[in-house]
């Protein structure tokens, strides 16, 4: 089964999640999403696989969150997705995809549920 991880090398949770995979002999496709952000279609598919609304995948402590006015509860899902596409740093990570399942690695051990 192919496995991929949306990854930021500066993120301790990402490194821990990648370690959990490699410790189990899994060599995932590593997607450094800050260098290669997902397209709108890919982001919507990730949300669908995760079973999350866009706000559930949003990093709220980044400066871009406030700059983009994302604390407004009236914003549409599409507006939040547009903001995540413009500022990929706002996408929570790590995200692991295994086959047709995905998990958000918060905490990293969550990814084990889809393997």
Order of alpha helices (4+ residues) and beta strands (2+ residues): beta-alpha-beta-alpha-alpha-alpha-beta-beta
